[in-house]
Amino acid sequence: MAAARRVLLVNLGSPKSPEVADVRAYLKEFLSDPLVIDAPALIRWFVLRCFILPKRPHASAAAYRLIWTDLGSPLVVTSKRVAERLGEKIGEPVALAMRYGEPSIRETLTALRDEGVAELRVIPLYPHYAKSSYETVEKKIRREAARLGSPFRLSFQEPFHSEAKYIEALRQVSEPYVSGSKRAPPYDHLLFSFHGIPVRHVEKRDPTGKHCLRTADCCLSGHPATERCYRSHCLRTAEALAAALDLPREKWSLSFQSRLGRDPWLPPSTEETLVELAHRGTERLLVICPSFVSDCLETLEEIAIRGRESFLAAGGKSFAMIPCMNEHPAWIDALAGYAR
């Protein structure tokens, strides 16, 4: 009997392998997305072909080799396991697609169409709204569904940046590290490192053109521009988790990682913040990356390897990274709520 309804999880994606050719193909697909590099097509083509693809695939491939597992990309492997665990939790199969790479959204939707699925509940695995993450997933799914003749009744889980079950899952993953009971000595400071985006992406979400980034508290003011403001969502996650962990305000701070190109990105930079914290006398540092629900290149290599090296080289004494929620039962419980 054909399934009438299905849940679809969508994550970012990964190269097929850590080989340069596969990394180049992945970066080409990813960075050709006009919602990621939001420049005119000709400029985007020129930047990609002349500046990014000639060199970046080699550096990225070397980074991927450091984290690759026998089963493949950590992000893809974990995402598959999460889909399996969620399926067991809700008692029905859960589909999985990647915005870039495989399994692709096109092939996944085609398979679901062929199975007779009529209603599709889509959960983009991005806690915070951004045009380069949540919005590109939603638009891609709607385009591909239209290409198939719009066979699905679609519903999308909204970004869950401060939703109670998401915060509780983060709390349960974090608490053993914050308390010093799990592989981490007592800490001096907790750094929330969120994925960065260009400043212009935030400003474009401001319908008035007069609010975003104009005042120190713009993101927490309740202005209509904050409804889908990435920076506001990140601040709300940090504040909610800090409150759940009962952290004094002076014990934590926030930064943004993974900068690309020369345009202004949201400050402060994680790379610079790690050095500054060490120089200010922080000896024992914890880092958490709430933008990511599954450990990936940005957490396992950029933060846990390079970030650690930067902090220790600047004078820090101890560095520990809190893992992503991955397959934690509290995260599966949260997803089950979103699925329903």
Helices and strands as residue ranges (DSSP letters): E 5-13, H 20-31, H 41-47, I 48-52, H 56-67, H 74-90, E 94-100, H 105-115, E 119-124, I 131-135, H 136-147, E 153-156, H 164-178, E 189-195, H 199-203, G 218-220, G 224-226, H 230-244, G 249-251, E 252-257, H 270-279, E 284-288, H 297-300, I 302-307, H 308-313, E 318-321, H 329-339
